[in-house]
Amino acid sequence: MRKIIQAAALIIALLPSVTLAQDFDAGLQAYKDGDYQTAVKEWRPLAEQGNAFAQLSLGVSYDSGKGVPQDYAEATKWYRLAAEQGDAEAQFSLGVSYYSGKGVPQDYAEATKWYRLAAEQGNAFAQFSLGVSYYSGKGVPQDYAEATKWYRLAAEQGNAFAQLSLGVSYYSGKGVPQDYAEATKWYRLAAEQGDAFAQLSLGVSYYSGKGVPQDYVLAHMWANITAANGNKHAQELRELIAVKMAPSDITKAQQMARECLESGYNNCGY
């Protein structure tokens, strides 16, 4: 009998959290369905009760103006409440608010503080952003080695911006010994995720032969892909490379570019 009473007590104790989860999920489903006002309606009571996920979600709603009038100050308010509970995404978002000066006075040091808290929890965007802070010296003393450390942590999680930035670090030798092959490795990982600047950088590597054997066909392919993704500098690079190529090689490079894009960067000529 005692065990039954204990089990019943446990079920009763869990009921509020189950209900909260159901309400949050209802809001999430409404948001996915594009019914933003219903999502906000579901999340607000939870946020006011201290639910960090709901506070973060309400912050995102105010930040984007979905379901409520756009209000950066209100977004920051909800981000802060969730961030102070240790939510890494909210900490990162609050850092972005301080970095951009949206909803709060711009404050790079405060931005870095929140980036760091999220980065130490493994948030890849925060790790990248903290790397940017160290690279630029905004909010912290400029330190290329520290920037590279945070870029690497984010890059190893697959963050394309961090992969590109780590490639740039190796190419320039800032924070790490200069290593063109290592730079090309990281450019490639970002390029295959569709990062246009990484694609351009990879094309330059093949054109110059720095970090990879010189290959005008692959250089043209990446320049062509980057141009298709809207990078104007890539058009200039593509024409510069084409001058050094036979018509048959240009045709081959164009076909490779088409295959690379159609395969979602899984079949890119190597």
Summary of the structure (lengths in Angstrom):
residues: 270
radius of gyration: 24.1
end to end distance: 69.6
largest distance: 88.2
contacts: 964
relative contact order: 0.05
helix: 73%
strand: 0%
